[in-house]
Amino acid sequence: MEGIIIALFVCLVLALVSKYLSIPAIPFYIIAGVVLGQAGLGIVASDQISSFFSDMGLIFLLFFVGLGLKVDKISENQNEVLTSGIIDLNVNMLIGFVAAYLLGFSLVEALIVAAAFYSSSTAMTVTSLIENRKLMMRESETIIWLMVFEDLVLIVILAFLSAGNENLLLFAVEILIGLALIYVLAHYGKEFLVSILDRDDELPVLFTFVAVVATAGVALTLGVPDTLMVIALGAAFATTDPDAFEQHARPFKDVFMVIFFVFFGITINLSGSVSMGVIAIICLLAIASKLISGVLTGLALYGSARSGLEIWANTIGRGEFSIALAALYGSPPVAVTIAVMVIVTSLVGSFAAKYSNSFARSFSGKGRRHGPSRRVHAGH
């Protein structure tokens, strides 16, 4: 228990510092964990209590991913979603996988590294758009839909990695049954859900917490991946009042995610797991690959490489989902590689997003020009 208190106090200080400097807090939480844990001072160790809170952080993160998957809005913007998403997927997954495999990772490890390499941080991206007052620029909607597409792809990757050595057909049937049950309960219980959310007492918060935790617990009992079922629960609840569920679940997610990040860092062992040269190559490629996919997307949708630079600047940072993949499926070398990649790309991304206009002017030699602005209406 003392370890959690120390970790939370350190993270509170780091959160205040990061807010003051207007840079993401996630890399500092991971660094704090590394310094406090076995790779550093060794004064904090992971235990059952911290593992429980870390698991809570992960499932609430995935619940939020589900809340952001609004199928009706995706279908209304198919061209933009598919064009940006397919370019982003093909460029980053391919570069990440080939690089990881050639650098000595196994096929499965290379897939995990590639998935983390591909996944931009939704939290960092949306926060940077808000803090840098860019929600009204034309590229912002593309960036938001890009995050949604990445979440959809990562759900498929989670399903594949969760299958392991199980019979794939039986595994798929089990997942479909679980998804169907969640859909039926959410669809036919919509009036009940609305009546709960309309209350002004503690019941909406308590119901949201119990629903998420119970879904994960039942899924584990039945042998169905809790990660997928919690995402499905979020997607089902998104058909009622996603904003209300976000409001009630956010305090749990925010606090538990801090514990998740710091104790992920605490469990990292840096001694001899992977060379720093390999990690440096992965980090440099992670920045370069998003530049390639961003420019290609800007050219495809807007006929403008400068728009591509804006997309790149706001999608460099990897974060919560990359760390989740490392925590769930990564070997020690994979975990270290992804942790350092998240730290480097999130810091580079925060400065790139802040000064993207300067990059654009340097690139073109002219003042930045935008087409008509569009208000972002994608809820994510």
C-alpha positions in Angstrom: 0.0 0.0 0.0 2.9 2.3 0.8 4.1 1.9 -2.8 0.8 3.1 -4.3 0.9 6.1 -2.0 4.5 7.0 -3.0 3.7 6.4 -6.7 0.5 8.6 -6.6 2.3 11.4 -4.8 5.1 11.4 -7.4 2.6 11.3 -10.2 0.6 14.2 -8.7 3.7 16.3 -8.8 4.6 15.2 -12.3 1.0 15.9 -13.5 1.2 19.5 -12.1 4.6 20.0 -13.9 3.4 18.5 -17.2 0.3 20.8 -17.1 2.4 23.8 -16.4 4.7 22.9 -19.3 1.8 21.9 -21.6 3.3 18.5 -22.4 1.8 15.0 -22.0 2.0 13.4 -18.5 2.1 9.8 -19.7 5.8 9.6 -20.5 6.6 11.1 -17.0 4.4 8.5 -15.3 6.4 5.7 -17.1 9.7 7.4 -16.3 8.7 7.8 -12.6 7.8 4.1 -12.5 11.2 3.1 -14.0 13.0 5.3 -11.5 11.0 4.0 -8.5 11.0 0.4 -9.6 13.4 -2.5 -10.1 15.3 -0.7 -12.9 16.0 2.3 -10.7 15.9 3.0 -7.0 14.0 -0.2 -6.1 11.8 1.6 -3.5 8.5 0.6 -4.9 7.5 -2.9 -6.1 4.3 -4.3 -7.7 2.0 -6.2 -5.5 -1.6 -7.6 -5.6 -3.2 -4.3 -4.7 -1.3 -2.3 -7.4 -2.0 -5.0 -9.9 -5.7 -4.8 -9.2 -5.7 -1.0 -9.6 -3.6 -1.3 -12.8 -6.1 -3.8 -14.2 -8.9 -1.3 -13.4 -7.0 1.3 -15.4 -6.7 -1.0 -18.4 -10.4 -2.0 -18.5 -11.7 1.5 -18.1 -9.4 2.6 -20.9 -10.9 0.0 -23.1 -14.4 1.0 -22.0 -13.6 4.5 -23.2 -12.4 3.1 -26.5 -15.8 1.4 -26.9 -17.7 4.6 -26.1 -15.9 6.3 -28.9 -17.0 3.8 -31.6 -20.2 5.4 -32.9 -21.0 3.3 -36.0 -23.6 5.7 -37.4 -21.2 8.6 -37.6 -18.5 6.3 -39.1 -20.8 5.2 -41.9 -21.6 8.9 -42.6 -17.9 9.6 -43.2 -16.8 6.4 -44.9 -14.5 8.0 -47.5 -12.6 10.1 -45.0 -12.4 7.3 -42.5 -11.3 4.6 -45.0 -8.8 6.8 -46.9 -7.0 8.1 -44.0 -7.2 4.9 -42.0 -6.0 2.5 -44.8 -3.0 4.8 -45.6 -2.1 5.0 -41.9 -2.5 1.3 -41.4 -0.5 0.1 -44.4 2.4 2.5 -43.9 2.9 2.2 -40.1 2.0 -1.5 -39.6 4.3 -2.5 -42.5 7.2 -0.4 -41.4 6.8 -1.3 -37.8 6.6 -5.0 -38.4 9.4 -5.3 -40.9 11.7 -3.2 -38.8 11.0 -5.1 -35.6 11.4 -8.5 -37.4 14.7 -7.5 -39.1 16.0 -6.1 -35.7 15.7 -9.6 -34.1 12.2 -9.8 -32.7 10.1 -13.0 -33.3 7.1 -12.9 -35.5 4.6 -12.5 -32.6 6.9 -10.0 -30.9 7.2 -8.1 -34.2 3.4 -8.0 -34.5 3.0 -6.6 -31.0 5.7 -4.0 -31.6 4.1 -3.1 -35.0 0.7 -2.7 -33.4 2.1 -0.4 -30.7 4.1 1.4 -33.4 0.9 2.0 -35.4 -1.3 3.2 -32.6 -1.3 6.9 -32.0 -2.4 8.1 -28.6 -6.1 9.3 -28.8 -5.8 11.1 -25.4 -2.7 13.0 -26.4 -4.0 13.8 -29.9 -7.4 15.2 -28.7 -5.8 17.0 -25.8 -3.3 18.7 -28.2 -6.0 19.7 -30.6 -7.9 21.4 -27.8 -5.0 23.0 -26.0 -3.5 24.3 -29.3 -6.9 25.6 -30.4 -6.9 23.5 -33.6 -10.4 21.9 -33.4 -11.7 24.2 -36.1 -9.0 23.5 -38.7 -10.0 21.3 -41.6 -7.4 18.6 -40.8 -8.7 18.1 -37.2 -11.7 16.0 -38.3 -9.5 13.7 -40.4 -7.2 13.3 -37.3 -10.2 12.4 -35.1 -11.5 9.8 -37.6 -8.0 8.4 -37.9 -8.0 7.7 -34.2 -11.4 5.9 -34.5 -10.1 3.7 -37.4 -7.0 2.8 -35.4 -9.2 1.8 -32.4 -11.2 -0.5 -34.8 -8.0 -2.1 -36.1 -6.6 -2.6 -32.6 -9.8 -4.4 -31.5 -9.1 -6.9 -34.3 -5.5 -7.2 -33.2 -6.5 -7.8 -29.6 -8.9 -10.5 -30.7 -6.1 -12.2 -32.7 -3.6 -12.0 -29.8 -6.2 -13.1 -27.3 -6.9 -16.3 -29.3 -3.5 -17.7 -28.6 -3.5 -21.5 -29.3 -7.2 -21.9 -28.9 -9.5 -23.3 -31.7 -10.1 -20.1 -33.7 -13.7 -21.2 -34.7 -14.7 -22.0 -31.1 -13.0 -18.8 -29.9 -14.9 -16.7 -32.5 -18.2 -18.3 -31.5 -17.6 -17.6 -27.8 -16.8 -13.9 -28.6 -19.9 -13.6 -30.8 -22.1 -15.0 -28.1 -20.7 -12.6 -25.6 -21.1 -9.7 -27.9 -24.7 -10.7 -28.7 -25.6 -10.9 -25.0 -24.1 -7.4 -24.4 -26.0 -6.0 -27.4 -29.3 -7.6 -26.3 -29.0 -6.3 -22.7 -28.1 -2.8 -23.8 -30.7 -2.6 -26.6 -33.7 -3.9 -24.6 -32.5 -2.3 -21.4 -32.1 1.2 -22.9 -35.0 2.7 -21.0 -33.6 1.3 -17.8 -30.1 2.8 -18.6 -31.6 6.2 -19.4 -33.5 6.2 -16.1 -30.3 5.4 -14.2 -28.3 8.1 -16.0 -31.0 10.7 -15.3 -30.6 10.4 -11.5 -28.6 13.1 -9.6 -27.4 10.8 -6.8 -24.5 8.3 -6.6 -26.3 5.6 -8.5 -25.2 6.5 -12.1 -21.5 6.5 -11.0 -21.9 3.2 -9.0 -23.8 1.6 -11.9 -21.1 2.5 -14.4 -18.3 1.2 -12.2 -20.1 -2.1 -11.5 -21.1 -2.6 -15.1 -17.5 -2.3 -16.4 -16.0 -4.4 -13.6 -18.7 -7.1 -13.7 -18.4 -7.4 -17.5 -14.7 -8.0 -17.2 -15.2 -10.5 -14.3 -17.9 -12.5 -16.1 -15.8 -12.5 -19.3 -12.8 -14.0 -17.5 -15.0 -16.6 -15.8 -16.4 -17.7 -19.1 -13.0 -17.7 -20.8 -13.8 -14.8 -23.1 -11.3 -12.0 -23.5 -12.3 -9.3 -21.0 -10.6 -6.7 -23.1 -13.0 -7.2 -26.0 -16.1 -7.5 -23.9 -15.4 -4.2 -22.1 -14.9 -2.5 -25.4 -18.2 -4.1 -26.6 -19.9 -2.8 -23.5 -18.7 0.7 -24.2 -19.9 0.5 -27.8 -23.3 -0.8 -26.6 -23.6 2.0 -24.0 -22.6 4.5 -26.8 -26.1 3.9 -28.4 -27.8 5.5 -25.3 -25.9 8.4 -23.8 -22.1 8.1 -24.2 -21.4 11.5 -22.8 -23.1 10.6 -19.5 -21.2 7.3 -19.3 -17.9 9.2 -20.0 -18.7 11.7 -17.3 -19.3 8.9 -14.7 -16.4 6.7 -15.7 -13.8 9.3 -16.3 -12.7 9.7 -12.6 -12.0 6.0 -12.4 -10.2 5.9 -15.7 -8.0 8.9 -14.9 -6.9 7.7 -11.5 -6.5 4.0 -12.3 -4.7 4.8 -15.6 -2.0 6.8 -13.7 -1.4 3.8 -11.5 -1.4 1.6 -14.6 1.3 3.7 -16.3 3.5 4.1 -13.2 3.4 0.4 -12.2 4.1 -0.6 -15.8 7.3 1.4 -15.5 8.0 -0.2 -12.2 7.9 -3.7 -13.6 10.3 -2.9 -16.5 13.7 -4.5 -16.3 16.3 -2.6 -18.4 19.3 -5.0 -17.8 20.3 -6.7 -21.0 16.8 -7.1 -22.4 17.3 -5.2 -25.7 20.1 -3.0 -27.1 19.6 0.8 -27.1 20.6 0.8 -30.7 17.5 -1.3 -31.6 15.3 1.0 -29.5 16.7 4.1 -31.1 16.0 2.8 -34.6 12.4 1.9 -33.7 11.9 5.4 -32.2 13.2 7.2 -35.2 11.2 5.0 -37.6 8.1 5.6 -35.5 8.4 9.4 -36.0 9.3 9.0 -39.7 6.6 6.5 -40.6 3.8 8.9 -39.2 5.4 11.6 -41.4 5.1 9.4 -44.5 1.5 8.4 -43.7 0.5 11.9 -42.7 1.8 13.5 -45.9 0.2 10.8 -48.1 -3.1 11.3 -46.3 -2.9 15.1 -46.7 -2.2 14.6 -50.5 -5.0 12.1 -50.9 -7.7 14.1 -49.0 -6.6 17.7 -49.5 -4.0 17.7 -52.3 -1.7 19.3 -49.8 1.6 18.1 -48.2 1.2 20.9 -45.7 -2.0 19.4 -44.5 -0.1 16.1 -44.2 2.4 17.8 -41.9 -0.4 19.0 -39.7 -1.8 15.4 -39.5 1.7 14.1 -38.8 2.4 16.6 -36.0 -0.7 15.7 -34.1 -0.4 11.9 -34.5 3.3 11.2 -33.6 2.7 10.4 -30.0 2.1 6.8 -29.0 0.5 6.2 -25.6 -2.1 4.4 -23.7 -3.0 1.7 -26.2 0.7 1.0 -27.0 1.4 0.5 -23.3 -1.7 -1.7 -22.9 -0.4 -4.0 -25.7 3.0 -4.2 -24.0 1.4 -4.9 -20.6 -0.9 -7.6 -21.9 1.3 -9.4 -24.4 4.8 -8.1 -24.5 7.9 -9.9 -23.4 10.5 -7.9 -21.4 12.4 -6.8 -24.6 9.1 -5.8 -26.2 7.9 -3.9 -23.1 11.1 -1.9 -22.9 11.1 -1.1 -26.6 7.5 0.1 -26.5 8.0 2.1 -23.3 10.9 4.0 -24.6 9.1 4.6 -28.0 6.0 6.0 -26.1 8.2 8.3 -24.1 10.2 9.6 -27.1 7.3 10.0 -29.5 4.9 11.6 -27.0 7.5 14.2 -26.1 8.4 14.9 -29.8 4.7 14.9 -30.7 3.8 17.4 -28.1 6.3 19.9 -29.4 5.5 19.1 -33.1 1.8 19.7 -32.5 2.5 23.0 -30.7 4.7 24.3 -33.5 3.2 22.7 -36.5 2.3 26.0 -38.1 6.1 26.9 -38.1 6.8 23.5 -39.7 4.2 24.2 -42.4 5.6 27.7 -43.1 9.2 26.3 -43.3 8.0 23.6 -45.6 6.2 25.9 -48.1 8.1 29.2 -47.5 4.7 30.9 -47.3 2.0 31.7 -44.7 -0.3 28.8 -43.8 -3.5 28.7 -45.7 -6.5 26.5 -45.0 -9.6 25.7 -46.8 -13.0 26.2 -45.2 -12.9 25.1 -41.6 -15.2 22.4 -40.4 -16.4 21.8 -36.9 -15.4 18.4 -35.6 -18.5 16.4 -34.8 -16.9 13.0 -34.2 -17.4 11.9 -30.7 -14.2 10.2 -29.5 
